[in-house]
């Protein structure tokens, strides 16, 4: 199962309709919690996301609306009896802030800290790239390796069925039949999380070719001056990022409270997103990643 669960969509301060940031990506057996702002543990309850699902917490930067919910989430995981290790990823420059937040959390969680200060892989399939914000910030990209999609007709013609299919996948050939003879290449899925930033190369690298791009769109194009001053994206810039990168779908979030109706932001992003579909997220939205083709 692969699903993106929106816990909060407001930037800086919550509103009556929108909580501060918080997002969960369910990716097979892993659960990634991104940027837990204030109230995240409560939002998880309303969204039906168990703390036991979380295996990694990924923080883009240490502005409060992206991390102040961390102590509550960790404390909740202890209360819920989470037994598995939980990995916490964050910018190295935020070390003091992260440790201060954790100092007021309930002890008892097997929490493993991973600070990063440059581009690269921080866990299997999980990469970071630097963004351009008022403090050091990093975005995240999750990808699976490319694979093969099996073709039933060719398998049948080759007389391969049942347990032999798994053996062929494992060994690469069976009774003179190569895996390449009965399959075609299948690109792995990709996901990118781009938060507070102005347009930059790091955002483009993160978004390149992903199936689902989550991007901040704090300001309207009409407020481009504010966006530049605070080093944020406008909705149109988020749309352009999606179009340039060839992303399959764009989820807009991190909206300024000055926009009670974010429909205009979705329209601005869509006008510049090319073939990429655009969704303006609401709290508690659940967005499925495109299903992979069946292998048999």
Secondary structure by P-SEA (a helix, b strand, c coil): cbbbbbccccccccccccccbbbbbbcccbbbbcccccaaaaaaaaaccccccccbbbbcccccccccaaaaaaaaaaaaccccbbbbbbbccaaaaaaaaacccccccbbbbbbbcccccccccbbbbbbbcccbbbbbbbbbcbbbbbbaaaaaaaccccaaaaaaaaccccccccccccbbbbbbbbbbbbccccccaaaaaaaccccbbbbbccccccaaaaaaaaccccaaaaaaaaaaacccbbbbcccccccccaaaaaaaaaaccccbbbbbcccbbbbbcccccccc
